[in-house]
């Protein structure tokens, strides 16, 4: 599988449905790591990835077309993470797309190129006619910077779960998608299952045919960890409440 994603323009797909719970709808800006309902522990599938490659350096990932339609999370049960029927507003999805693009470019160019990256996100939003505002671009860039700041924790968790796929072997697009999704789950800014489903949508749009299986395999395992940690935290709080009575 080639991990090289040449520069190109991406056309957005509007989200279907009304504005729904996603972690962006009421946010005045990007939340900080740990602000919200996060789960502690390691950041963290042998997904069988078809090939290595680092992706293009500094260009935009090109949309592959034929994106998914809410495939759901494979192999995950339970009712934590998001309620059945939750989905994402068009604005929230566009902010996430821009955050992914920003994270992709931060990985290639670093924080020193922040002004240029901001300009790229603004240009992308204008090209796609998504209706994203300057504030949406800033929210996306802040989310990308948060995820980039915590990338080593997230890379370590992925390596634990997929030992054959260290960050440097992953295609740059997949690496950015994994980092963004795990950050959203671990920071608690987005319901965990929503974060996984949105990551899979990005993978189908911007990566190769074989990437969704790898990304889903990794995020499925991270999701199970996050939900288990949340249940353990809830149980501990409940036990403390009982003891206090």
Secondary structure, DSSP 4 states (H G I P E B T S, - for coil): -------------PPPSS---SSSTT-SSPPPTTSSS---S--------S------SSSPPPP-S---S----TT--SS-SS-TT----HHHHHHHHHHHHHHHHHHHH-GGGHHHHHHHHHHHHHHHT----HHHHHHHHHHHHHHHHTHHHHHHHHHHH-TT--GGGS-HHHHHHHHHHHHHHHHTSS-HHHHHHHHHHHHHHHS-TTHHHHHHHHHHHHHHHHHHHHHHHHHHHHHHHHHH-
